[in-house]
Amino acid sequence: MRAFIFPGQGSQYSGMGIDFAAFPRATHFFESAKEVLGIDMYHLMNSDEETLKLTENAQPAIYLASYIAFDELVRNGYTPNFVAGHSLGEYTALAAADVYDFETGLYIVRKRGEYISQAVVPGQGTMAAVIGLTRERVQEIIKDFENVWIANHNAYDQVVISGLKEKVNEACEALKKYAKRVVELKVSGPFHTPLLKTAQEKLAQDLKGVKFRKPRWPIVMNSCARIVVDPDEIKRYILAQISGPVLWYDSMVCLSNLGVKTFIEVGPQKVLTNLLSKMKLGDCYHFKEILDAEKQVTVASL
């Protein structure tokens, strides 16, 4: 069985617009995005890294690129048995699974980004990946640091901490004594922490008027690391992950236990592909690898 997995913030890069405009139906999605947001997403996705890193910009940019990639896979005959998304990617996964349409999802992620930026001034919060320590060990080391939390459990020995920048930096110094590596991430906010509770509350108000549908394919969700198909429960869990942790490792183990042998990352870079390859839960591919292989087969058959 096959799972499509959609990446979150940090997978953006300057030049995304040029790269993804090359796909046949990209123009349609760029034009739809301009109608929904009033923003030239093609121009934004080719902006400098600092502009693109801002939460309210990065989130719709990654969502748009990932959806274009998903559309291209489907056009070439590839569909999943399950879907999942890392943080922001969960919103893309829900659009792919037809819980809501492309335009609704784009509006939601833009508002999500705006509310997160409003909750904590961009630059005052940050995140850092801790490599080589278990979740339990990281929690033990950071427990005495105020305004620092575990935000993502990405792999057995990879955890992301998040919080106010000054405190996260202090925690990083403590963690460097024990971890293989500690790396600050390309984000502008303290994602998946209680500091974003106001963002969660604002988005909850917006989502009251949005009708969710049962997903076309089952989705394993971040906050609980299990399949969720009830629309009201889905809505509750995507709100919960704004201020709560992403259980990515647990979610991937869940998919493996369900019989998934092939994971395809549907998005700009190979962040999740590289992460999954170390978990050894199955075969991991970036969507471009799948499409390139398809082209080679087509050429060979001519």
C-alpha positions as CSV (number, residue, x, y, z in Angstrom):
1,M,0.0,0.0,0.0
2,R,1.0,3.6,-0.6
3,A,0.8,6.8,1.4
4,F,1.2,10.4,0.2
5,I,2.9,12.6,2.8
6,F,2.8,16.4,2.6
7,P,5.6,18.5,4.1
8,G,5.4,21.5,6.4
9,Q,7.1,24.8,6.9
10,G,10.8,24.7,6.3
11,S,10.5,23.0,3.0
12,Q,10.1,26.4,1.1
13,Y,12.8,27.8,-1.0
14,S,13.3,30.8,-3.3
15,G,12.6,29.8,-6.9
16,M,9.7,27.5,-6.1
17,G,7.4,29.5,-8.4
18,I,9.7,28.9,-11.4
19,D,10.1,25.2,-10.7
20,F,6.4,24.5,-10.1
21,A,5.1,26.7,-12.9
22,A,6.6,24.0,-15.2
23,F,3.8,21.6,-14.5
24,P,0.9,21.6,-17.0
25,R,-1.9,22.7,-14.7
26,A,0.2,25.1,-12.6
27,T,-1.2,28.2,-14.2
28,H,-4.7,27.2,-13.2
29,F,-3.7,26.9,-9.5
30,F,-1.6,30.2,-9.5
31,E,-4.6,32.0,-11.0
32,S,-7.0,30.5,-8.4
33,A,-4.6,31.5,-5.6
34,K,-4.6,35.1,-6.9
35,E,-8.4,35.2,-6.9
36,V,-8.6,33.7,-3.3
37,L,-5.7,35.7,-1.7
38,G,-5.3,38.7,-3.9
39,I,-1.6,37.8,-4.0
40,D,0.7,36.9,-6.9
41,M,1.9,33.6,-5.5
42,Y,4.3,33.0,-8.4
43,H,6.2,36.2,-7.5
44,L,6.1,35.5,-3.8
45,M,7.4,31.9,-4.3
46,N,10.4,33.5,-6.2
47,S,11.1,36.1,-3.5
48,D,14.2,36.2,-1.3
49,E,14.5,33.6,1.5
50,E,13.7,36.1,4.3
51,T,10.4,37.1,2.8
52,L,9.5,33.6,2.0
53,K,10.4,32.4,5.5
54,L,7.6,34.6,7.1
55,T,4.9,32.3,8.3
56,E,2.0,34.0,6.4
57,N,4.0,33.6,3.2
58,A,5.7,30.2,3.6
59,Q,2.4,28.4,4.5
60,P,0.4,29.2,1.4
61,A,3.5,28.8,-0.8
62,I,4.2,25.3,0.4
63,Y,0.5,24.4,0.3
64,L,0.3,25.6,-3.3
65,A,3.4,23.8,-4.5
66,S,2.4,20.6,-2.7
67,Y,-1.1,20.7,-4.2
68,I,0.3,21.2,-7.7
69,A,2.6,18.2,-7.1
70,F,-0.4,16.1,-5.9
71,D,-2.5,17.1,-9.0
72,E,0.4,16.0,-11.3
73,L,0.7,12.6,-9.5
74,V,-3.1,12.0,-9.9
75,R,-3.0,13.1,-13.6
76,N,-0.3,10.4,-14.1
77,G,-2.4,7.7,-12.5
78,Y,-1.0,7.7,-8.9
79,T,-3.3,7.8,-6.0
80,P,-2.7,6.9,-2.3
81,N,-4.3,4.4,0.1
82,F,-3.6,6.8,3.0
83,V,-2.5,10.4,3.4
84,A,-0.7,12.3,6.2
85,G,0.9,15.7,6.5
86,H,3.6,17.2,8.7
87,S,2.2,20.2,10.5
88,L,1.1,22.6,7.8
89,G,1.2,19.6,5.4
90,E,-1.8,18.2,7.2
91,Y,-3.9,21.0,5.7
92,T,-2.7,20.0,2.2
93,A,-3.4,16.4,2.9
94,L,-6.9,17.2,3.8
95,A,-7.4,19.2,0.6
96,A,-6.0,16.3,-1.4
97,A,-8.4,14.0,0.4
98,D,-11.3,16.3,-0.6
99,V,-12.2,17.2,3.0
100,Y,-12.4,20.7,1.6
101,D,-11.5,22.1,-1.8
102,F,-8.2,23.6,-2.9
103,E,-9.4,27.2,-2.6
104,T,-10.8,26.7,0.9
105,G,-7.5,25.1,2.1
106,L,-5.5,27.9,0.6
107,Y,-7.5,30.5,2.5
108,I,-7.3,28.6,5.7
109,V,-3.5,28.2,5.6
110,R,-3.0,31.9,4.8
111,K,-5.2,32.9,7.8
112,R,-3.3,30.3,9.9
113,G,0.0,31.9,9.0
114,E,-1.4,35.4,9.7
115,Y,-2.7,34.4,13.1
116,I,0.5,32.7,14.1
117,S,2.5,35.8,13.2
118,Q,0.0,37.9,15.2
119,A,0.3,35.6,18.3
120,V,4.1,36.1,18.5
121,V,6.0,38.8,16.7
122,P,8.1,37.1,13.9
123,G,11.6,36.6,15.0
124,Q,10.8,36.4,18.8
125,G,10.2,32.7,18.5
126,T,12.1,29.9,16.9
127,M,12.6,26.1,16.6
128,A,15.6,23.8,16.7
129,A,16.0,20.2,15.6
130,V,17.8,18.0,18.2
131,I,19.4,14.9,16.6
132,G,20.7,11.9,18.4
133,L,18.5,12.0,21.5
134,T,15.1,10.4,22.3
135,R,12.0,12.4,23.1
136,E,12.2,11.4,26.8
137,R,15.8,12.5,27.1
138,V,15.2,15.9,25.4
139,Q,12.2,16.4,27.8
140,E,14.4,15.7,30.8
141,I,17.1,18.2,29.7
142,I,14.7,21.1,28.8
143,K,12.2,20.7,31.7
144,D,13.7,23.6,33.7
145,F,13.7,26.0,30.7
146,E,10.6,28.3,30.7
147,N,8.8,28.9,27.4
148,V,10.5,25.9,25.6
149,W,8.5,22.8,24.6
150,I,8.9,19.7,22.4
151,A,7.0,20.6,19.2
152,N,7.7,17.7,16.9
153,H,8.6,14.0,17.4
154,N,10.1,13.5,14.0
155,A,12.0,10.2,14.4
156,Y,13.0,7.9,17.2
157,D,16.1,10.1,17.8
158,Q,15.1,13.4,16.2
159,V,13.0,15.9,18.2
160,V,12.2,19.6,17.5
161,I,12.0,22.0,20.4
162,S,10.1,25.3,20.1
163,G,9.5,28.5,22.0
164,L,10.8,32.0,22.6
165,K,14.1,32.5,20.8
166,E,16.2,33.5,23.8
167,K,15.1,30.5,25.8
168,V,15.3,28.1,22.9
169,N,18.9,29.2,22.3
170,E,19.7,28.6,26.0
171,A,18.1,25.2,25.8
172,C,20.1,24.4,22.6
173,E,23.4,25.1,24.5
174,A,22.4,22.6,27.1
175,L,21.3,20.0,24.5
176,K,24.6,20.3,22.6
177,K,26.4,18.6,25.4
178,Y,24.5,15.4,24.8
179,A,23.0,15.5,21.2
180,K,24.8,14.6,18.0
181,R,23.6,17.8,16.5
182,V,21.4,20.8,17.3
183,V,20.2,22.9,14.3
184,E,18.0,26.0,14.3
185,L,15.2,25.8,11.7
186,K,14.2,28.2,8.9
187,V,11.1,29.4,10.6
188,S,9.9,32.7,12.2
189,G,7.7,31.5,15.0
190,P,7.4,29.1,18.0
191,F,5.1,26.5,16.2
192,H,3.2,23.9,18.1
193,T,3.5,25.5,21.6
194,P,1.0,27.1,24.0
195,L,2.3,30.5,22.8
196,L,0.0,30.1,19.8
197,K,-3.2,29.5,21.7
198,T,-4.7,32.7,20.4
199,A,-3.9,31.7,16.8
200,Q,-5.8,28.5,17.5
201,E,-8.8,30.3,18.9
202,K,-8.9,32.7,15.9
203,L,-8.7,30.0,13.3
204,A,-11.4,28.0,15.2
205,Q,-13.8,31.0,14.6
206,D,-13.0,31.0,10.9
207,L,-13.6,27.2,10.7
208,K,-17.0,27.4,12.2
209,G,-18.4,28.3,8.8
210,V,-16.4,25.7,6.9
211,K,-18.1,22.4,6.2
212,F,-15.6,19.4,6.4
213,R,-16.3,16.2,4.4
214,K,-15.3,12.7,5.1
215,P,-11.9,12.1,3.5
216,R,-11.6,10.3,0.2
217,W,-8.6,8.5,1.7
218,P,-8.1,7.9,5.4
219,I,-5.8,10.4,7.1
220,V,-3.4,9.7,10.0
221,M,-3.4,12.9,12.0
222,N,-0.5,14.7,13.8
223,S,-2.1,15.2,17.2
224,C,-3.1,11.6,17.8
225,A,-1.1,9.5,15.4
226,R,-4.1,7.5,14.3
227,I,-6.6,7.4,11.5
228,V,-9.4,10.0,11.7
229,V,-12.3,10.0,9.3
230,D,-15.0,11.9,11.2
231,P,-15.2,15.5,9.8
232,D,-15.8,17.1,13.2
233,E,-13.0,15.1,14.7
234,I,-10.7,16.1,11.9
235,K,-11.5,19.8,12.5
236,R,-10.8,19.4,16.2
237,Y,-7.4,17.8,15.6
238,I,-6.1,20.3,13.0
239,L,-6.8,23.0,15.4
240,A,-5.2,21.2,18.3
241,Q,-1.9,20.8,16.4
242,I,-1.5,24.6,16.2
243,S,-0.6,24.8,19.9
244,G,0.2,21.2,20.5
245,P,3.0,18.7,19.3
246,V,3.3,16.9,16.0
247,L,3.6,13.2,16.5
248,W,5.2,12.5,13.2
249,Y,7.3,9.4,14.1
250,D,4.3,7.8,15.8
251,S,2.1,8.6,12.7
252,M,4.6,7.0,10.3
253,V,4.8,3.9,12.5
254,C,1.0,3.8,12.5
255,L,1.0,3.8,8.6
256,S,3.6,1.1,8.5
257,N,1.5,-1.0,10.9
258,L,-1.5,-0.5,8.5
259,G,0.5,-2.1,5.7
260,V,2.0,0.9,4.0
261,K,5.2,-0.1,2.2
262,T,5.7,3.0,-0.1
263,F,5.8,6.6,1.1
264,I,5.7,9.4,-1.5
265,E,6.6,13.0,-0.4
266,V,4.4,15.4,-2.2
267,G,6.0,18.8,-1.9
268,P,8.9,21.2,-2.7
269,Q,11.9,19.4,-1.2
270,K,13.0,16.0,0.3
271,V,12.7,16.9,3.9
272,L,10.3,14.0,4.8
273,T,11.9,11.6,2.3
274,N,15.3,12.0,4.0
275,L,13.6,11.7,7.4
276,L,11.7,8.5,6.5
277,S,14.7,6.8,4.9
278,K,16.4,6.8,8.3
279,M,13.3,5.2,9.9
280,K,13.4,2.2,7.6
281,L,9.7,1.8,7.6
282,G,9.4,1.3,3.8
283,D,10.5,2.7,0.5
284,C,10.6,6.5,0.4
285,Y,10.4,8.6,-2.8
286,H,10.0,12.3,-3.7
287,F,7.2,12.9,-6.1
288,K,9.6,14.1,-8.8
289,E,11.4,10.7,-8.7
290,I,8.0,9.0,-9.4
291,L,7.2,11.4,-12.3
292,D,10.7,11.1,-13.8
293,A,10.5,7.3,-13.7
294,E,7.2,7.5,-15.4
295,K,8.6,9.7,-18.2
296,Q,11.5,7.2,-18.7
297,V,9.0,4.4,-19.1
298,T,7.0,6.4,-21.6
299,V,10.1,7.2,-23.7
300,A,11.3,3.6,-23.6
301,S,7.9,2.4,-24.9
302,L,7.9,4.7,-27.9
